Amino acid sequence: MADVLGNGEVSAALERLAGWSGDGQGIERSVTASSFLDGIRLVAEVAHVAENADHHPDIDIRWRTVTFRLSTHSAGGVTEKDIALAGQINELIG
């Protein structure tokens, strides 16, 4: 099982992850796409990356706004897996 990061470790990681916020329980980022279909395309791209990592975000879609939430549920908080996936999501967002 992955080790849960403390709030200080999560805060330090968030400084390197543009647009993300949260604490040791979970991190999240919302993105407003230029259209509903662009938001859905982003979700599909994230789904491929998440599947390859075997680590899946919670995703909320509200018209053009897509919110990604990350927490390693089996560990009970944020782990390095969440930080890594957040970085990959940022790469896809561009």
QUIMORA-V217596 format. One record per helix or strand of 2 or more residues. SS is the DSSP state (2 for helix, 1 for strand). FROM is the first residue (numbers start at 1). TO is the last residue. If there is no record, write none. Layout:
BEGIN
SS/FROM/TO
SS/FROM/TO
END
This chain:
BEGIN
2/7/15
1/21/23
1/26/32
2/36/53
1/58/62
1/65/70
2/80/93
END
